[in-house]
């Protein structure tokens, strides 16, 4: 916009005065940095941050979560920006409900906290397709996260849109808003070696593009050792005390301090002891770190079909200080709150300069900070994993438990020790309160509708569905002539190879799926062996992959007759990949070969004949999971245990305000909706029976060290936000793929 016209010298002087005032305000409010920390309004800060992802909770939950973060001693709330949620169709934007980013940022401001906005737009985050919209994959000539013109153009367009929105709402700190820092890209550094010649130019371009948006706040690139100036490179990990910025004028920042780990269907549930979490943070601060972000502080829920992986669970609890349901996880939340209080007591001294290090023994050190005014703060460390010690510091004796750090804000008095947990342990309880009366509707697995289309050969699933549904039907016909069937009574053997993730086979409308992969052993033993060794399961009517290897094979004898036979394969995706080298090129679905053996002619390859495709299920197209669409079909009596069955029930909301969850432990695999809101995917997939037990974490913590639920379901309880419920007449719709026992489903409340 052009400046207004002014007349005469007085007007010109007035205009210059206004411009000078604006420049002065920006200069004095700008966020900058030096080697010691971020500098906000001219003041160095030690900042404690926590990740809360707005789409993984509801707007009604946001104020409470933010307040609990503030009460826990946080200064900053960190969040990704989820491109596929905001632009599900190219050029059509969505910023409402759980994706109301502006509302979320303003709520953080109202609470008096700052925001670290990780625009990316690649987020990873165990989020579907890493946050990229699926339409991006089909932009002509595109290649993700490399020096590729089409990709860079789309990425820049989205980043600039988000920055423009933030500016227009005056949400950057220099505008009076809460945003003090932004991030471009995400953990690209480890990908550079595999990315070829286009990797480094792309990283440099991303940094330059981001800085050119003129946000007025620093940009960071995490896990990016070669982040170009002025972008700050930062650390992610379980420990980051080893981290050194790539330039001496940049502060040491930890953008992801992992509070636990995510859960995958078929995996045990990870935990991280708070003693080790506190130790890791204190060790980072004592070595000069100035920004720590807990990933996650509240993990939340992968509602709908937002979970990535594939095979990432619907729960994204992450063993965070605030649990998936919004309740405090004790003692983790309280112990970290006390850590933050101790750090804040020493903040003015900590940011005044670098520490000096004193040896107190073989495993013991003192990190001492002194300011020009004579103030002193110290961290006393014992790195021995098993033995407590007594040390002498400044003429006084101090007891240090094994693998711990004591904080002395005045170099005299211990106000906190990382291994000394004073907060009581609170174990949440589930209280079943509602049992349901069900009606059912079964999908017709032997028919096609007007949306079906035919192609030659097998086609990759995502190219057909564009992720509008988890499901794609592959259907073909096999003609068997006179005398072609075996005369020894053995039915033909059908073999189907798939890129994943789950598959059901129907022949002439009948469900098949007992694997013959391991001949001569019982089905139960087959299932156990495939769970523990082969990483995919075979159950009646279905086969499916696992988190480490999503590929799968169906191999079974199927009843066929002379004449035309119909083979229908329902391929199901369980979240798209969110990480990996050019994961946009990874495949899902039945890619073959598909063969039929045991005929007189020998093996017949069906892969290249005509196949008919249909995206999604009939119930999906009719919208029977919605309040208005549930009357679109004729519902039958009590729940059937057949595969591909929809179930519905009406219920009243439990009294009170305690969080609510569905117990889906009796079911197989599928999805669920409450009043049209998509709760998420469920799957009664058990973790291996081994791998849990004692939690030996000191010095070597990894997500596979401290785990629970071995031999049990990876996830049993599924969060239903209270805001989705009304007092009475709530509609629950469940799509069961395998045929679970819907009579066992209950609604429960969660208390501490």
N, C-alpha and C positions, 0 to 999 in steps of 0.2 A: 504494500500500500504506500502511495506517495505521501510525504508529509504535507500538512495543510499549509496553504499560502499565508504569509504574514506580511504586514505592511510596515515599512519604516524600520529604523534601527532598534526601537524599543521592542518590536515584535521579534526581530531576529535575536536580540539578547534573551528574550523570554524563551524562545525555542531552544537556544543553546543551553540555557539553564536547565530546562526540562530534560534534554538529552544527557547533560552531565549528571543530573540526579539519577536518571535511569542507569547510566553506566556505573555510577558509584554504588548503587544498590546491588547491581549484578556482581561487581567486583568484590563487594564485601560479603555476599551471600554464596559465592561460588564454592563448589566442592573441589578441592585439589588434593594433592598428596605429596609427601616427601618420603624419605627412606624409612621413617618411623611409623607412619600411619596415614590414614585419610585425615584431611584437615577440613573441618566444617565450620563456616563462619569464623575462620581464623584460629580455630581450636583443634589441636590434635585429639583424636579419640581412639580408645579401645572399644570396639563395637562387637556386641554379641548378637548374632542373628539366628533365625530359624526358618526353615522352609515350610510353608503352608501353601499348597496348590489349590487355588480357588475352585477348579472343577471337581476336585476330589472331596468336596463337602458341599453344603448348600448355602445360599445367601443367608438363610435364617441362622445357620451355625456360625457364620463368619465373625460376628461381634464377640461371641463367647470365646471362640478360639483365639482371636487377637488379644482379648483381655487376659486370657490365661497365659499367653506368650509374654505379655507385659508384666504380669504378676510373677512370672518365672525369671524375670531379670533381663529380658531381651530388649535390645535397642532397635532392631531391624527385623522386618519380615521379608523373606526372599521368596520369589515365585518365578517359575517359567511362564512364558506366554505360549499358548497352545494353538498353533496355526491351524491344525485340522479341525479344531472346535470352532475357530473364528471364521474360517473360510471353507466350509464343507463343499461348496460348489464354487468354481472359479468366478470371482467377481461378486459373489453373494456373501455378505458378511453377517456374522451373528455375534452380538455382544449382550445377550440377555441371560436371565436366570443364572445358572452356574457359571456361565461364561461372561458375566458382567464385570469385566476387568476394571473399568472405571470405578464402579461402586466399591469393589474390593479395595482398590488403592486408597480411595477416599476414607473408607472405614479405618484403614491402618493409620492414616493421617489423624483422624478424629481421636484415636487412642494415644496420639503423641509419639508414634513410632515412625521410623524411616522405612523405605522400601528399596530393596535391591531387585531390579527388574531384569530378568534373564530372557531377553527377547529371542535369542538364538538365531534363526527360528528352529533349528534342529535342537531337540531337547533330550533325546534318549528316554530317560525317566521311566523305563518299563511301560511306556505309553504307546498306544497303537501307532505303528509306522514311524516311531520316533518323533511324533508331532507333525510330520509332513502330511498334507492332504493327499489322498490316493490319486486324485486327478493330476497331481504334479508328475506322477510316474509316466503319464501318457502325453505330456507336452512333447511335441516333435523334437527329436535331437537331444533330449535332455540326458544328463548324467549328474547324479547327486554329489554334492560336496567336493567339487573339483573345479578346475579352471574351465568351466563350461558356460558358454554364453546364455543359453536358455535358462539354466538353473540360476545363474547369478542375477539375471533380470527379474525372475520371480521372487527370489530371496530379497533383493533390494527393494522391490515394490512393497513387500509385506513389512519389512523392517521400517521403512520410511512411513508407512501408514500408521504403525503403532507409535512411533516417535511423534508423528504429527498429532495423533489423538491425545497423547500425554501433554504435549505443548498446548493444544487448544483448551484443555481442561486445567491448565496451569498446575501441573502435577510434578514438575521438576523442582528441585530444592531452590534454585535461584528465582523461581516464580512463586515461591511460598508453599510449594508442595513437598511431599515426603520422599521423592525418588532421589537418592544420593549416588546411585551407581547403576550402570547397565552392563549387560553381557552380550557379546556376539559370538556365534558358534558355540560349541560345547564339546569339550574333551576330544578335540580334533588332533592334538599332538600325537597320540599313539597311532593314529591312522595315517600319518604322513609317510611313514616308511612303506606302507602298502599302497599308497595312493598314486604312486608314479610321478611323472614330471609335472602333472597339473596340481599336485597337492600344495606345495609351498606357495606358488603364485596365488592359489585360491585363498590360503590363510592370510597372506599379505593384503589381498584385495578386500577380504571381509573386514579386516581391521580398518583399512583406509576408508571403506564405505561407511562403516559405523561412525567413525570419528567425524566424517563429513556431514552427518546429520545434525551436528551442533546441539547436542543435548545439554551442554553446560555442566555435565557431570562426567567422572571418569568411566571408561569402558574397561572391562576385564575380559580375558580369555583364559578359561580354566584348562589345566593340563596342556598348556601350549608354551613350551619352554622358549620358543623363538618368537613370541608375541612382539610385534614391532612397537616402538615408541609411538605415541604415549600410552598405548594399551598395556595394562598391568597383567602379567601372567600370574596365575593363582594355582593353588594345590587342591586336589580332591583325594580322599583316602581315609583309612582307619586311623592313620597317624600322619602328621605333616611336620613334625619337629625338624626333620631333615631338610625341609624345603628352603631354597634360597631364590629370591627373585632374579630375573636375568639382567637387571641393572641395579646399581647401588642406590639410585634415587627412587626406587619403587619399594613400597611396603610389603611385608610378608603377610599374605592373606590366604585363608583356608575357606574356600567356597563350599566345600562339602565335607563336613565331619560326620562320618556315617554312624548314626546312632544304633543301627542294626543292619538289617538287609531285607529285601523283599521275599515274599513267599511265592513259590510256583506250585501249580497243581502237580502232585506227585512228589513233592519235596517236603522235607521237614521244615519246621518253623524256626527261623533264626532269632537269636537274642544276643544283646551285648550288655554285659554287666556295667552298671553305672560307675562302679569304682574305676574301671578301665577307661570309660568315656571321659570321666573327670580328669584322670591322670593324663590322657592324651591332650586334652584342652589346656591344662595347666602347663604341661611341658612345652606346648607350642607358644604360649604366652611368655613363659620364662625365657625362651630363646629369642624373644623380640617380635613375636607375632602380634598383630594388632586387630585382626578381623577374623572371627570364627563363625561359621554358619553351620548349624545342625541340619543335616539331611537324613531323616526328616525330623521336624519338630512336631508336626502333626501329619501323618501319612495319608489318612483318609481312605477313600474307597474308589476303586475303578468302576464307577457306575456304567451301566450300559455295556457297550462293546469297546471301551476305551483301553482295556488292558492290552499290552503288547507282548513281546517275548519271542515266540508264542509261548503259551502255557503259563503266563503270569496270572496269579490268582486274582480274584475280584477284590479281596482285602489287600490294601496297601498300608497296613498298620505300621510296618517297619520297626517295631519295638520302640516307637518314638515316645518322647516324654508326655505327649497328649495322644491317647490311643485313638484307634480308628473311629470310635463312637463319640469322641470329644471329651472323654473323662481323663483325669490326671492319672498317669501311670506312676505309681509310687513303689519304690523310693526314687525312681529316676528323675521325675520332675523336681521334687523337693531338694534332692542332693545337688543337682545342677543349679537350681536357684541359689543355694547357699554358696556354691562356687562363684557364681556371677557377682554376688554381694561382696565376696572377698576381693575379687579382681577390681571391682569398682571402687572399693575403699583405697586401693593403691593406684588408681588410674592416673592421677596427675603426675605421680612419680614415674610410673611405667613409661609414659610417653615423653618424658623429658630427655631421654637418651638411651644409649645401649647398655646392657648389663655387663658387669664384670663377673668373672667366674672364679670361685674358690673351691678347691678340693677339700672335702671333709672326710675322705676315706676312699676305699677301693671302689665302692659303688655310689658314693654320696657326694653331692655337689651343692653349692650355694650359688644362686644367681642373684646378684645384688644390683638394685637400681637406686641411683641417687640423683636428686634434683639440685639445681643451683641454690635453692633456698635452704638446703640442708636436709630435706625430707629423704627418708630411706625406706625401701621396700625390698623384701627378699622372698625367694622360693627355695626351700630346702628339699632336696630330692634324694630318694633312695631307689636306685635302679635294680637292686637285688630282687629276684622274683620270689624268694621264699623266706628270707630272713629279715626280721625287724632289727633296728640298730638304735643306739643312742649316739648322737653327735654333739660336738661342741661348736657353737657359733656365737661370735661376739661376746665371749665370756659366759655364755649360758648353755645349758644342756637341753637337748630336744630329743624326744622319742619319735622315730620315724618307722611306721609299719612297712612291711615289704611292698615293693612296687607302688610307692606313694610319693606325693609332693605335699608339703605344708606351705601355706601362704602366710607371710608375716607382713602386713601392710605398713608396720612401723619398724621393721627389722628386729622386733622384740617379741611380740605376742602372736601366737598361732591362732588364727581365726578360722582356719579351714584345713582339713587334711583329706586328700582325695580318696583314701581307703577307709576313712572313718565315716560310716553312713549312720546318721542319726534319725533319718526319716523312717517310719515303720513301713513294712511291706503290706500293700493292700492288693488282694487278689479279687478280681471282678467275678461276679456270679451271674449266671443266667437263670431266669425264673420263667418257666413256661406258663403262659397265661391264656392262650387261645388255641383251641383245636378246631379244625375246619370241617365243614360238610361240603363235599366236592361234587362237581359235575364234570363230565369229560367229553372230549371230541377228538376222534382219531383222524390223522391225516390219511388220505388215500394214496398209498405208495405205488399204485399201479396205473395212474392216469396222468395225463399231461393236459395243460390248459392252453389257451390261445397265445400265451406269452412265450411258449416254447419255440425253439428255432434249431435248425439242423446244420451241422458242419461236417466236413470230411475230417476224420481223425480226432484225436484227443487234444483238447485245448486247455491251457493254463487257467486256473479258477479265477484269479483276481482280474484277469483281462475280461472276464465275462460279468463278474458281479460288481466290479469297482468298489467292493467292500460295502455295498448297500445291504448285504445279508451275509451271515456266516455260511450260508448253505448254497450248494450248487448240485443239481441233479445231472448225472451223466446216464443217458439211456441209449441202448442199442438193441437190435434184434438179431437173433441167431437162428438160422434155419437148419434143421437137422433132417436129413433125408432118410429114406428107408434103409435099415441095416447099418446106420452109422453109430448107433448106440452100442455100448459094450454088451456082449452076450453073457458076461460073468456076473451080472447084477451090480456092477460098480458104476456109480453115477459119474458123469464128467467132472473133471477137476478144474475149477476156475481160479486163476491167479491174477491178482491186481496189485501193481506197484504204484505207490502214491508218494508225492512230495510232502504230504501231510495236510491236515494235522489229525483228522479223525474221519472214519469212513464206515458206512453201513452198506451192506450188499443185499439186494432183493432180486430174486429170480421168479418170474411169473407171479409177482406180488407177495411171495413168501420171504421172510427175513432169514438170512444165512450169516454165518460169521465165525463158527468154530474153526480155529486155525489148525491146519495140519502141518505146521512148521516143524513140530517135534513129533515124529511118528513113534507110536508104541508107548506113549505115556498118557496118563489121564489128563482130562481138561484142567482139573484143579492144579496139578503139578505144572502143566504148561503155563498157566497163569502166573504161578509163583516164579517160575524160571524166567519168564519174559519180564516180570517186574524187576527182578534183581540183576539180570545179566544183559537182556537184550533191549531194555529201555523202551519197549512198547508192550501194550497189553492186548490180549485177545479175549473178548467176552462174547456171549451169544449175540449175534447180530451186528457186531462192530469190532473194529480194530482201531488203535490210535497210537500216536507217537508219544514222545516225552520231551521235557525241556531241553535236554542235551542233544537229542536227535529226533526231530519231528517226523522223519520219513517212516513209512510203514508199508507192510505187505499183508494182503489178504490171500489166503491159500486154503481152499476148502472144496469139498465135493458138493455139488448142487443138483437137485432133481430137475431133469429136463425131459422133454418128450419129443416125439417125432413131429415135425412141422415147425411153426414159428415159436420162438421162446424170447421173452423180454427180460433183459438184464438191466436193472436200475441200480446205480451207485450214488448214494448221497454222500458227498464230500463236505466236510465241515471244517472251517477255519476256527482256530482258538487264539485269535490275536495275531496281528502281523508283526514281523520282526522290527525291533527298535534300535538295533545296533549291529555293526558289522561292516565289512568293506563292501560298499555299493550294494546295500541290502535291497535296494529297489529292483535289483535283478534276480532276487531269490524267488523261487516258485512255490506255489501251493496248489494242491489238487491232484487229480488223477492224470499223470503224464505217461503212464504205461511203462513197460508193455502190459496189455491185458490179454491173457491167453486162455484157451480152453483145451484141456488135454483129456485123453481117454476115449476119444472118438476113433472110429476105424481108420480115419485118414491120418491120425497122429495129432500133433499139437496144431491148433488153429490160432493164428494171431488176429485178434479183433481190433487192434489199435488203430488201423488205418481205414476201417470201414466208416460208414456214416454213423454219427452219434447225434442224439437230440439233447439239447440243453435247456434247463429251466432254472432261473435264478430264484432262490428262496423257496419257502413253503407256502402252501395255500393259506394257512392260518395267518401268516405274515401279510400276504397280499390283501386279505379280508380285514386286517387290523383287529383281529379278535382279542388281542392283548390290550386294547384300549377300551375305555368306558363305553364309547359310542359303538364300537365295532364288535363287542362281545356278543351282541344279539344277531350277528350275521350268519351264524350257523346254529344247527339244532344240537344242543348239548344233551348228552345221555346221563345215565345214572352214576353211581359212585365210581371213583377213579379206576380206570383200566390200567393194567401193568404192561400193555403192549408198547412197542417202540413207537416213537413219533406220535405222542398223545398230548393234547392240551388239556389242562385241568383248570377249573375256576372255582372260586369260593368267595362269599361275602363275609365280612367280619367287622366287628366294632373295635375301635382303637382302645388299647389298654389305658386305664386311668393313670393319672400322674404325668410326670415329665421325663421319666427315665428313658434312655435310649432303647430302641426296639430292634430286634433281629429275627430273621427267619432261620429255623433249624431245618436244614436240607439234608441232614445226614442219612436219611433213608432213601434218598433219591439217587439217580444215576448221573446224568449229565444233561444240561439244558440251560434255559434262561427263565427269568421271572420278572413280572411287572406288578406294581401296586398303583392302582388308579391311573394307569397309563404310564407311570414313571418306570423306567427300565432300571431295575435293581442291579442287574449284571448277569454274568454267566455263573452257573454253579456246576460243580463237578465233584462227586464223591470218589476222588482219586486218593489212594492211600500213599503215604510216604514209605520208603523202605524201612524195614523193621530194625535195621542197625544204623548207628551214627549218632544217637543221642547218649546222654549220660553226663558225666562230670564236665564242668565248664572251666577248662584250663586255658586262661586267656592271657596271662601276664606276659607282655612283651611280644606275643605272637598272635594276637587276636585276628581271626578271619571269620567270615560268615559261616563257615562250616565247622567252627569250633564249638559253639554254644547253640544247641538246637533241641527242640522239643517235638512232640507228636510223632516220633518214629513208630511205624506200624499203625498209625492212626490217620484219619483224614487230614489232608493238608488244610482244608477249610471246611468247617461245619456251619458256622454262623455267618449270616449275611445281613449287613446293616440296612435297615429301612428308616430313612430320616423321618423324624416326627412331623416335619412340615408337609410331608406327602400324605398325611393321614387326616381324615375328618372324623368327627365323633362316632358316626355309624355309617353303615353301608359302603365300606371300603371294598374294592374289587382286587382280589389277588388272582393273577393268571400265571400258570407255570407251563412251560413247554418242556416235556421230558423226551429226550431223544432215545434213551435205551430201555425204559420201562421200569423205573423205580417204584417204590411203594409210597404213594402220595399220602396214605393214611398216617404215616409217621411224621409228616410236616407239621410243625407247631410255630407259633409266634411267642417270643419271649422278651422280657425286659432285662436290661443289664444294670447291675448296681455294683458299687465298690464295697 
